[in-house]
Amino acid sequence: MDKYNHEQAKARFDPKELIPLCPASSVPAGKYDEPMFQKIAPEQYAHSSRLNYAKRQLPELSAAAEGMHEPVHQSACPINPTSRGICMSTFNAKDGTEIYYKDWGEGKPVLFSHGWPLDADMWEYQMEYLSSRGYRTIAFDRRGFGRSSQPWTGYNYDTFADDIAELIEHLDLHDVTLVGFSMGGGDVTRYIAKYGSERVAKLALLGSVTPFFLKTDDNPEGVDKSVFDGIREGLLKDRAQFISDFATPFYGLNKGQKVSEGVQAQTLNIALLASLKGTLDCVTAFSATDFRPDMAKIDVPTLVIHGDGDQVVPFEASGKRAAELIKGAELKVYPGAPHGFAVTHAEALNKDLLAFVQG
């Protein structure tokens, strides 16, 4: 194999030729001259692993990219477009953390909060399904995960709720349906408890860690602390292998469920993009946070979906109890479904979410 040639790579890579993602209506006057599309500036796509890799390998590219124009921190996606299409952008949280999000389609908004240790890409089939049927779907990468910044601190549910509040404000969302999976169910639950439901129409908790994951004297149905200690130990010893092995209970591969090797590889790749510090701190956050007081503050129509074959977040300790604690909540149990039912039971989930937002 020929030796890698930096000069040849530089010649092949033009930092100005980035993928056109969003309509030109969102571009400040004079920034670009393309008649139909904005080309995302490097600052706005700074958390693309491919671009970051190229910038690390080629310092000259980094300098050229940074010099294209001043940083743009507002959304690259138009707030009220004639045709929104598919947009991807970032916004800065109040502590300076850059949060990446996707914003697809038009219509009543549905905001998705992902599980651990994933990112917004876990929602692509639900987003495509709902956006193709007249809904605006938004999914973000939690701080420390995916394409968002990786701060050293801030991995707690009050901060996660703040990030959601700022995203909702940033996009001026109203009558939004909040959908949270696994630890993301805690995000959206804490948001309502902290900020109220003025902008919220409905809530869906999918395989959620709520109301309280940890086994204690007053929560005997919870999971023993030793399990979470083992997760942290596995991550610190060999994160890649731990996450690879985690796919088995996550998708129920040991219980007869089938997912492709591609899905398993995608799961590993997504997880390894995350901050190790954030991944570890979130284990503490989702295991030790008691959401029982938050449950009483939920005052919007709520759908709870859980698989009774969940080996990660057991149904009896979570979904069943959450539905009991939330006034008027509707509970749907997927027989035999694993924790990762957004993949294994995607068709059923998509139809149930559509019926819920339409109802």
Buried (B, 14 or more C-beta within 10 A) or exposed (E): EEEEEEEEEBEEBEBEEBEBBBBBEBBEEEBBEEEEBBBBBBBBBBBBEEBBEBBEBBEEBBEBBBEBEEEBEBBBBBEEBEEBBBBBBBBBBEEEBBBBBBBBBBBBBBBBBBBBBBBBBBBBBBBBBBBEEEBBBBBBBBBBBBBBBBBEEBBBBEBBBBBBBBBBEBBEBEEBBBBBBBBBBBBBBBBBBBBEBEBBBBBBBBBBBBBBBBBEEEBEEBBEEEBBEEBBEBBEEEBEEBBBEBBBBBBBBEEEBEBEEEBBEBBBEBBBBBBBBBBBBBBBBBBBBBBBEBBEBBBBBBBBBBBBBBBBBBBEBBBBBBBEBBEEBBBBBBEBBBBBBBBBBBEBBBEBBBEBBEE
